Amino acid sequence: MNYKADYLKNICAKFLIEGEFVNSKPYGSGHINDTYAVTFRQASNTKRYILQRINNTIFTDVPGLMNNIVRVTKHIRDKLEKQKADDIARKVLTVVSTAKGNSYYGDTDGNFWRMYIFIEKARTYDVPESLEQIYEAARAFGNFQQMLIDLPQPALIETIPDFHNALKRLEVFKNVLNADVCNRAKDIKEEVEFLHKNEQIFYTLSGLIKTGQIRIRITHNDTKVNNVLMDGDTGRGICVIDLDTVMPGLSLYDFGDIIRTSISSAAEDERNLSKVMMEMPRFEAVLKGYLASAGKFLNKTELENLILGSKYITLVIGMRFLTDYLNGDKYFKIHREGHNLDRCRTQFKLVDSINKQEDEMMLLVKENYYAG
C-alpha cells in the first residue's frame, strides 16, 4: 500500500526524532512490508530514516518479532563496542524508539510501524553484479551468525513457526495434491516424481537434527544477496538487514538459501531450463565467503553437510511453489499463468544440477574447511 506523506508524517511524530519532516518516498524492493525513506531537517542538515509498516498478516506476533530484533541488534552492537569497532552505526541496524519507549507503534487502523536510522553511503543489489558481491554477502551472513552464537536465553521466538520444516511442508503438499482443487495435478507428474525421488533429503537432515549432530542456532532464514548492505566506497558487506525471520534455525538453512539464490545466473522464474544450472565459480564465491566467518564455529557435521543443506532448502522452496500452484496461487504473487510452476521447475533443476556436481562441490568444501 502506498501511504500519503501527511499520514506518514503523523506516524513519524510517534517516534523519538528531532527536526522537521521534509518528505517520504517508497524504498526498496521488498514484497512483505511497506517501506519508506523519510527525511527530516535537523538544524542545517538532513537525516534519513527507514519507516516500515510491518505485515502483521504474515508476522502475527509483532511484539515478539520486535523483541527479537531489539535483542539481536543490541547484542551485536554490544559486541562491536567491546571490539572497539569503528563506524558501528553502519554495521548494525539501529531501532528508533517511540515517544513511549516502545520499539514499534500501533496506529488506530490496526497497522504496526517501526523505524530504523537510515544507513547512508550503502546499497543493496537485487541481482549480484560480480563474484565479489556474492562473496561479501555470504561472508556477512556467516559473520551475522557468528555474532549471535552466544545470544543469552531465553530463545528467540519463531516469527513464522515451522518456516523451513520440510516434513510438515511435504505433508501439506501431499494433502493439496490429493485434493487437487484446481485440477492441476495432471500437469505436474514429472515434478511430483522428482520430489518423491529426492524427498529423502528432508529425512536425512531431520535425522541429523534429532540426534543432535547439527545444532539449532540463531539464523537469518532469508539470506538473499539483497539483504546485505554493501559499502558504497569499498563494496564490502557491512550490515545484514531484513531481520524479521531471525529466529532459531540451522546454519545449513542460511548457507543453503544463499546458495539457492546465488549459484545460477538464470532468473528464479526462467522458462528455458537449459539456462538453469549450478555455476561452480558462484558456488565457490559463496563457500569461501561464508566459511571466512562461519568456518570458525561450525562443527564437523555442519561442514560435511553444507551441500545437503543447499539441496534441502532449494527443494523446500520448489515444493512450496508447487504447492501454491496446485492450490490456486494464493501465497506467492504471480504475473502470468503457470508462474509458480515455472518457479518450481527452476528450483528442481537447481537441485538436479547440484546432484550432478556434488562430488566436485564437496572437494571444494573440504579444501576450504576453516578458511579465513
N, C-alpha and C positions, 0 to 999 in steps of 0.2 A: 504494500500500500504506500502511496506517495502522500505524505502529510505536508500541509502547508506551513510556511515559515512562522506565521503567528502562533499556530498550535505548538510547533516545536520550541518556539521562544518561551512559551508558558511552561513547557516541560523542563527546559533548561533552568528555569528560575527555581526549580525544586532542588537543584544541586548546588554544592558549595563552589561557585565560580564567581570570580571577581570580574568587573568590567561590563561593557555594553554589548549586547547581542548585535552582530553585524549581519550574518546570513547563515543559511543552511543549504547543503547540497547532498543529494543521494551519493553514496560512496560504496565502492567495491562491487564485487560480482557474486556475492553470496545469495543463496536462494531460500534460506531459512528465516533469518531475522531481517528486519528493516533497518538499514544502516545509513547514517548521515554524518558528514563532516560539518561541524558547526564552528563558526568563527566568532571570537569575542575581541573587542578592542580594550586593551588594558594599558592606560596611560598613552604613551606614544607608540606602543607595539600592538600586534595582534597575536592571539593564541588560538590554536585549533583543538577541538576535542572530537572524539567519536561518540555519537549518541546512537543507541540501538534499542529498538523495540524487540524484546525477547519473544520468540514464538512459543507461547505457553500452551499451544495445542500439541506441539512435539515435546517441549520441556515442561511437563506438568507441575513439577516441584520447583518453582522459581526460587524460593528461599534456600532450599538445599543446593540448587545449582550455583547460586551466587556465593553461598558459604564455601563451596568447593573452590571457586575461583579466587575468593579473598584469601583462603588458606594457602593455596598453591602459589599465588603471586607474592604473598608475604614471605613464605618460606624461601622462595628463590631470591627475593630482594635481600633478606637477612644473610643468606649465604654470600651473595655478591658483596655486601658490605663487609663481611668478615674477611673476604678475599682481597679487600681494598681495590675492587674493580673500578675502572673508570666508566663514565657515561652510563651509570646504572639505569637511569630513567629511559634509556633507549634499548635496554636488554631484557626488560620485563614490563608487562602491562601494568599501568597504574589505575586502579579503580577510584573514581571520584565519588565521594560520599554525598548523600543528600543532606539537606539542612538539618534533618532529624538524626543524622548519623547512620543511616542505613546504606546498604550497598546497591539498592535499587529503589525505584519509585513506582507505585501502582496508581494509575490515574482512575478517574471516575468512569471511564469507558471499559474498564477491565483489562487495560493494557499494562504491561510491565516494562519499565525502561531502566537502562543502565548507561553509565558514561565512563569513558577512559580518556586519559590525556593522549592526544594525537602524537605519534612518533614521527617527527619530521625527517626529511632527507633519507627516506627509505621507501621501498616499494615492494609489491608482490608481483609474481608472474603467474598468470593462469596457465600458460604453456611455457615450460623452461626453454630458454634460448641457447643453452650450452650445457656441456657436461659439468662444468664448474658450478652452475646453479643447482644442478641435481645433487652434486656432492655436498654443497653448502646446506641445502635443505635437509638432507639425510643426517649430516653432522649436527645440525641444530636440533633435530628431533632426538637424536641419541643423547645429546647434552641435556636436553629437557628432562628426559627420563633419569639421567644420572643425578641431576639436581634434586630429584624427588624421591630417591630411593630410601631416604631416612625421614620422610614426612611423618611426624608423630601421629599416633592414634588420636581420635577414632578414625576409622576408614572413611574415605570419601564416599558419598552416596553414588549409586548408579543413576545417572541422569536419564539414560534410556536403558531400562532393565533388559538384560539378555541381548544387548546390541550386536555382539559377534558370536552368539551362541548358535553354532551351525546346526546342532542336532535338533534344537527347537524349531529353527527356521526350516529344516528339512521336513519335520513333521507337518508344519504349516503348508509347505509346498505340496506334499502328498495329499493332504486334505483338499487343497484347492484344485489339484489335478483331478482327483476323483469327482469333485463337484462339477467341474468344467462348466461354470455358469455362463460363459461367453462362447461356448462351442469352439474353443481354440486348441484343444488338446490334439486334434488331428494334424495341426500344423507344426508340432514340436516333437515329433517322435525321435529325431536324431538328438535333440537336446536332452530329452529325458534319458535316452540311452547313455549319453556321455556323462550325465550327472550320476546315474546309477553306477557306471563303470568306475567313477572317481570318488564316490562318497566315502570310501574307506579312509580318505584323508581326514575327514571330520572325526572319525572314531579314533584314529591314531593320535591326533593331537589331544583329544579329550582324555584319552588314556594316560598321556604324559602329565596332564594336569591332575587327574585323580590320584596318581601315585606320587605326586609331589616333586616329580623330576623337573617340572617347569613351574617357577614361582609366579604368583599373582603380584603384579607391580602396579605402580601408578603410570598410566599410559594416556596418550593424547587421543587415540582412536579415530583420528581423521587427518592422517598425515599426507595431505596433498602438498605439492610444492608451494601453492599459493597461500598456505597457512604459515609461511615463514617470511618475515620481513627481511629484505636484503638491503644492506647499506648502499646508499646511492653513490658513494665515492669508492669504496673498496670492493663492493659486490659480496661481502661476507654476510652470511646468515646471522642476524643479530637478535631476533626476537621471535618466539613462537606465539602465534595468535590463535583466535577462534577456540577458546578453551571450554566451550560448552560440553564437550564429550570427554573431558579429562576425568577419569574415574578408574577404579580398579580394572586391570586387564592384563594382557600378555605383551611382553616385548615383541613377540612374534607377530602380533596384530599390527603394531606400528610399523615394523620393518616390512611386513607383507603388504600393507596398504601403500607405502611409498614405492615399493617395487611395482605393484599393480598399476599405479598412476604415472609411473616414470619410465618403465622399461621399453615401451613401444612409442614410436613417433606417430603412429596412427591415432586418429580420434577415437574416443570411447564408443562412438556410435558408427564407426566406419563400416560401410556395407561390403566393400571389397576386402574380404578376409585374407587375401594374399598379402595385403599390406600390414596385417597384424601379426607381430612376432616379438619374441623376447630378443632385444638387441644387446649383445654382450657388453659393448662399451658403456651403455647406460646402466646395466646391472653392476658393472664394476665400479662406476661412479657412486651409486647408492651404497654398495657394500663398503667401500673404503671410507666414505663419509660417515656412515653410521658407526662402523667399528672404531673410527678415530676417537669417538667419545663413548659409545655404549660398550665397546670391547673391554673397557676397564672394569665392568661389573657383571656382564653376562656370564652365566655358568656354562659348563661344557655342553650340557644337553641343549640349552638355548642356542648356542653357537652351531651345534651339529644339526639343528632343525630349522635354521633360517629359511631354507628353501621350502620345507614343509609349510611354514607359516605363510610364505608367498603364495603357494598353491591354495592353501586353506582360505585366505581372505579373498583371493580372486574368484575362487569357486563359489564362496558365500555370496559375493556381490552379484555374480552372474545368476545364481539361483534366485536372489531377491528380484532381479529384473524379470526373470522368467515367471516367478510367482505373480508379480504385478501384471504382466502381460495376460496371464490366464484369468486374472481377477478383474480385468477391465481397465487397467491403467489408472488405478485410484491413488497410488502413492507418489510415484515419480512423474514429474511433468513430462509430457510428450509433445513433440512438434510435428509428428507425422504418423500415419498409420504404421503399426508394427515397430515403433521406435524402441520400445522396451525389449522386443525380441532381437532387434539389431544390437542393442547394448549387451544383452545376454550372450549373443554369439561372439562378440569381441572378447568378452571375459573368458569364455570357454576356449576360444582359440589361443588366448594367452596361456591358460593352464596347459593346453596341449603342447604349446611351444616350450614351456618350462619343462614339462615331462621329457621332451626330446633332447633338451640341452642340460638336463640336471647334472650329469656326471661332470661336465665342464664347469658348471656353476659351482659344484661342490669343491672342485680343485681350487678355485679362486677363494672360496670361503676358508679352506684350510691354509692357504698361503697367507691369508690376512688375519688369522686369529690374533687377537690382542694388538692389532695395528694401532699406532698412534700413542 
